[in-house]
Amino acid sequence: MNEPQRLLLTGGGTAGHVNPALAIGWAVAGSDTRMLFVGVRGRAEADVVPREGIPIQFVRASSYPGGRPSMALVGFVLNLAVGFCQACRIVLTFRPTVIVGTGGFAAAPVMFAAAFLRSLRLSRARLYVHEQNAEPGMLNQAVGRMADRVFVTFPETVRHFPGNGVLAGYPLRHRITGVDREQARARLDFQVPQGRQVVFAFGGSQGARTINRALVDALRDLLPLKDRLFVVHGTGLFKGGTYDAGADTKSRLESTYTEAERREIDSFYVSRPFFHQIENVYALSDLVVARGGAGSLYEIASLGLPAIVIPKSNLPGDHQVMNARAMARCGGAIVIYENVSLVDGKVVEQVDGRALAATITKLLSDPLALASMARRSRAFSQDDALRVILRWIKGGGTTDGAARPTGGAATHDAPGEKPGGQAFEPLPSNQVLLGRLERALSARGAAFRPEDAVPALGDRAYFVSRAALLLASESWERRNVGVKLLGLLKARDQEPLLLALLADRRPVSFVKRLLGGDYVQVGFIRRNIITAFGRIGDPSPEVESALLSAFDDPYYEVRAEAARVSVRLSGGFRNRDALVAGLKRLLRDRWLEVASAAARALGEVGSERDALPVLLALKDARFWRVRAAALEGLLALVARGEGGDPEALIAGLNGFVLTSTDFKPEFEIKRLYGRLLKAVAAREGGER
């Protein structure tokens, strides 16, 4: 008699990892199958899995915090080690024949333990992984190398798993199918009035702060539609750090609206942390507002629902943005990108509530457009992923790694193609984009245009949004990349954010001050903000004021860069006298780079009256680089016709110290002096 199949499912942290595992589990399970789910206590699986009637056990695990040494990294390693030992005990006790992992940090210790025990011949379980996103996470890539097969949703993901990657699609739960509208209405624990158009907004099991806050803000502009609209809001289960999804949403409602307004809102708005029978809400929905996770979008598309997608940016491979753009190409969705704003002097992620309300109102007011989006939404979905996965697990799958679902615009018409046969090009990462733009700037100089350098910038608004979102990062390195990108993208509309960062004078900790730090926005960031202003051009009064203030910045590179950029922007300066006075002050700076930059800049923006005397006075400056910079400034004055009387200028140059510490056949300072004399002589000859 054959031993019953024992199926171990693992994956979690969010419902986006739990639901595919459950879908695969129920598809694979037979009448005699024993199932066990392994997850992390306190996460989405702890709430979702028991409702499915599946036993669950827990291991220790935490998300990977990145490669930089930190206490979080130490905690990750310790949790993984403890979880690995716990998972070994579970695998040895449960004795699974098949293990399916769907990602999330909960899956890592189980899959590592299973592979380890299999190498010792203490387990015979076959290992399978499903990767939902276009760009797999680091842990899933490591786990995937140990698996018998890795099922992927997108064709471009197969390349990450050479030899064992299988294009399958996204496994949907069987109960996410068409539910009778009236039956769904009766099953809900709240009343949806007949005849209302229903908007369902949610940000996944954990919730999305930007969606939650934007929807609350949008309610004011949706009030006029209260008699024909009903909004269902899934706020999310997340309670951690400084964000409690439910409490934050409630607080925002109370702080934004009066009591009378809230009574009106209660007539067309209801919220819940999570919908365990989400199919009932889908059945009543006319429009969905959601994140760009593969699970949410495939569920929405399988039901033919039009969507407003607000993807989370700057995730690995920008997979949510890729998903959202694919659905938008099908015509089934409109994409609204997150942006950033200033709140109490801090840069925070946000979505404009008025823009969201306007998009909702426009779609609901156009039944033909909404119906067209509904039809096109289905083109994003495929419905044979479970069949492909089941064939492999049951032993009937092909072995060439090329199995692919039929249809499915989200997986594109074929690997490497977009719908319609256009070549598919992944969006460049921030670092790749930065490199391309910097090379183009170096090659083209003043003729540089970001849209010419990177063809993918046809959607420039997205790249600007993605760069701006980096400014809200805790990592100064990521903020620095964001600043550089905004300058290269000439993102004038983001100048207020750059100004806010430049003016941020929050001090660093005592330890960091001992190591030379000063402010949270480190000197490199402040310097690159000044550079960004120069690339954007045409300074506003606020930018002009910030440049003048930067002459007094404690970091010398900021002062030097402010002097250089002031030359580039001087044509738009309103207070030229203040600019010249600031540059003259910098001539006394103890840093040679600053004093030299100021001397050159004075020659470009000063005049015979205010710049010539101070530059000539540098003829016996202690450091030869400052004297050389003074000569460059004088050359610029002469070229601009601001050198005064040639004979007087030559007389003023007498006694200019031309020695330097460079032991070369021809000193640079002497060469500059010779050029200056020739320029003065040429001008004198021209005047005669």
Secondary structure, 3 states (H helix, E strand, C coil): CCCCCEEEEECCCCHHHHHHHHHHHHHHCCCCCEEEEEECCCCHHHHHHHHHCCCEEECCCCCCCCCCCCHHHHHHHHHHHHHHHHHHHHHHHHCCCEEEECCCCCHHHHHHHHHHHHHCCCCCCEEEEEECCCCCCHHHHHHHCCCCEEEECCHHHHHHCCCCEEECCCCCCCCCCCCCHHHHHHHCCCCCCCCCEEEEEECCCCCCHHHHHHHHHHHHHHHHHCCCEEEEEECCCCEECCEEHHHHHHHHHHHHCCHHHHHHHHCCEEEECCCCCHHHHHHHCCEEEECCCHHHHHHHHHCCCCEEECCCCCCHHHHHHHHHHHHHHHCCEEECCCEEEEECCEEEEECCHHHHHHHHHHHHCCHHHHHHHHHHHHHHCCCCHHHHHHHHHCCCCCCCCCCCCCCCHHHCCCCCECCCCCECCCCCCHHHHHHHHHHHHHHHHHHCCHHHHCHHHHHHHHHHHHHHHHHHCCCHHHHHHHHHHHHHCCCHHHHHHHHHHHHCCCECCHHHHHCCCCECCCHHHHHHHHHHHHHHCCCCHHHHHHHHHHCCCCCHHHHHHHHHHHHHHHHHCCCHHHHHHHHHHHCCCCCHHHHHHHHHHHHHHCCCCCCHHHHHHHHHCCCHHHHHHHHHHHHHHHHCCCCCCHHHHHHHHCCCCCCCCCCCCCCHHHHHHHHHHHHHHHHHHHHC
